[in-house]
């Protein structure tokens, strides 16, 4: 019985959404971009768009709206004259 519970928990942990996986990638990219600083938002722009797209595919409207706004901000800051 204990084995079945552990197996079920492992299966649930493996079922994270595509949006959550892309969000993890965004966090990794953000940590690396903050270390360098040059073209930070040009790096974050495509990754934040990927997160928004993944939540759209997941049909998670609340998260999609949140990440669409984040993507719009990141991409706006990536444009001239803000690009840094």
Secondary structure, 3 states (H helix, E strand, C coil): CHHHHHHHHHHHHCCCCHHHHHHHHHHHHHHHHHHHCCCHHHHHHHHHHHHHHHHHHCCCHHHHHHHHHHHHHHHHHHCCCCCC
